[in-house]
Amino acid sequence: MMRYLVRHQTRFDYSYPVRFARCNLRLHPVDWDGQRIEDYRLSVDPVGQVTPGRDGGYLAITDRLVVDRPAIKLVIESRSTLTVDREAPTALAGDHSVTQAGVAASDQRALDRMAPANFLFPSPLIATFPEITAWCAKELRPERGIVEAGLALAKAIQAQFHYDGSATELDTSPLQAFAAKRGVCQDFAQIMISGARSAGVAAAYVSGYLRTVPPAGKERLVGADATHAWVMLWCGPERGWLGFDPTNGVTVGSDHIVCAIGRDYADVSPIDGIFLGRDGQKIEVAVDVEPLAEAGELTPPASARAR
């Protein structure tokens, strides 16, 4: 079990003062299997109006921020205290096969946010492509156990794709990243989801945080972490949704913190919105995932904000 303090700061610097900004914030981690939120606090500079946002239909807590005074910068910072107690899943002899997991997902009649039927088909940012389908099918063989196959595919992506923060943009398609064989966690998650859905498996996109461990002898750098993305596959009614991280080639345990779950990045992006002003903006993001055992004495957390 791990207890964390997560600080997530996004700073917008504008070329000229903006007259108005409106943002959707999805920075509040959700309650999920093996994860409990103790406290969440949001600060905005300059002060704006924060209200509950519209329910997008997927597992995300959305706040609506409006800043209606001239500003040359906007700083949004969230602080979350939470406990994660989750074992990384392993393959079991009785797991559904890839085909059985897909059939079982299609047979489910649930209509809730995490109903597998919501995640079986292409979504606005994740289409299916013959090239990706064929490549992923080598690991997602119909008769193979779904957990074994999911981990094998995550490991294949981790081994054969190069992590390169300059290779792609937020709107890079899975096919473009696949052809380049390089990208970031968002790209690798989208490639895996595209392949899984092509095989008939329900696959969701997860936005969250990853605890990073510094090299031996090196201090952990505050603010050096980043938001992370991975995949959940629905592995049958007995095992439900399980996490797979293709960037690191692992299943998801207590080092991963779930913030939001949707069909693709557009459903769960940490911040999106508009501003009215001249020219562009510069964005800087700093994330710190700190195990509280290393944080010293902290102010006792308040109750998590009621929703």
Secondary structure as the mmCIF struct_conf table of DSSP 4:
data_model
#
loop_
_struct_conf.conf_type_id
_struct_conf.id
_struct_conf.beg_label_comp_id
_struct_conf.beg_label_asym_id
_struct_conf.beg_label_seq_id
_struct_conf.end_label_comp_id
_struct_conf.end_label_asym_id
_struct_conf.end_label_seq_id
STRN STRN1 MET A 2 VAL A 18
BEND BEND1 ARG A 19 ARG A 19
STRN STRN2 PHE A 20 HIS A 28
HELX_LH_PP_P HELX_LH_PP_P1 PRO A 29 ASP A 31
STRN STRN3 TRP A 32 TRP A 32
TURN_TY1_P TURN_TY1_P1 ASP A 33 GLY A 34
STRN STRN4 GLN A 35 ASP A 45
BEND BEND2 PRO A 46 PRO A 46
STRN STRN5 GLN A 49 PRO A 52
BEND BEND3 GLY A 57 TYR A 58
STRN STRN6 LEU A 59 LEU A 59
STRN STRN7 ILE A 61 VAL A 67
BEND BEND4 ARG A 69 ARG A 69
STRN STRN8 ALA A 71 VAL A 84
HELX_LH_PP_P HELX_LH_PP_P2 GLU A 87 PRO A 89
TURN_TY1_P TURN_TY1_P2 ALA A 93 GLY A 94
HELX_LH_PP_P HELX_LH_PP_P3 ASP A 95 HIS A 96
STRN STRN9 SER A 97 SER A 97
HELX_RH_AL_P HELX_RH_AL_P1 VAL A 98 ASP A 107
BEND BEND5 ASP A 112 ASP A 112
TURN_TY1_P TURN_TY1_P3 ARG A 113 MET A 114
HELX_RH_3T_P HELX_RH_3T_P1 PRO A 116 PHE A 119
BEND BEND6 LEU A 120 PHE A 121
STRN STRN10 SER A 123 SER A 123
TURN_TY1_P TURN_TY1_P4 PRO A 124 LEU A 125
STRN STRN11 ILE A 126 ILE A 126
HELX_RH_AL_P HELX_RH_AL_P2 PRO A 130 ALA A 137
TURN_TY1_P TURN_TY1_P5 LYS A 138 GLU A 139
BEND BEND7 LEU A 140 LEU A 140
TURN_TY1_P TURN_TY1_P6 PRO A 142 GLU A 143
BEND BEND8 ARG A 144 ARG A 144
STRN STRN12 GLY A 145 GLY A 145
HELX_RH_AL_P HELX_RH_AL_P3 ILE A 146 GLN A 160
BEND BEND9 PHE A 161 PHE A 161
STRN STRN13 HIS A 162 TYR A 163
TURN_TY1_P TURN_TY1_P7 GLY A 165 SER A 166
BEND BEND10 ALA A 167 ALA A 167
TURN_TY1_P TURN_TY1_P8 LEU A 170 ASP A 171
HELX_RH_AL_P HELX_RH_AL_P4 PRO A 174 ALA A 180
TURN_TY1_P TURN_TY1_P9 LYS A 181 LYS A 181
STRN STRN14 ARG A 182 GLY A 183
HELX_RH_AL_P HELX_RH_AL_P5 CYS A 185 SER A 198
TURN_TY1_P TURN_TY1_P10 ALA A 199 GLY A 200
STRN STRN15 ALA A 203 LEU A 210
HELX_LH_PP_P HELX_LH_PP_P4 PRO A 214 PRO A 215
TURN_TY1_P TURN_TY1_P11 ALA A 216 GLY A 217
HELX_LH_PP_P HELX_LH_PP_P5 GLU A 219 LEU A 221
TURN_TY1_P TURN_TY1_P12 VAL A 222 GLY A 223
STRN STRN16 ALA A 224 ASP A 225
STRN STRN17 THR A 227 TRP A 234
TURN_TY1_P TURN_TY1_P13 PRO A 237 ARG A 239
STRN STRN18 TRP A 241 ASP A 245
TURN_TY1_P TURN_TY1_P14 PRO A 246 GLY A 249
STRN STRN19 VAL A 250 THR A 251
TURN_TY1_P TURN_TY1_P15 SER A 254 ASP A 255
STRN STRN20 HIS A 256 GLY A 262
BEND BEND11 ARG A 263 ASP A 264
HELX_RH_AL_P HELX_RH_AL_P6 TYR A 265 VAL A 268
BEND BEND12 PRO A 270 PRO A 270
STRN STRN21 ILE A 271 LEU A 276
BEND BEND13 GLY A 277 ASP A 279
STRN STRN22 GLN A 281 PRO A 291
HELX_RH_3T_P HELX_RH_3T_P2 LEU A 292 GLU A 294
BEND BEND14 ALA A 295 ALA A 295
BEND BEND15 GLU A 297 GLU A 297
HELX_LH_PP_P HELX_LH_PP_P6 THR A 299 ALA A 306
#
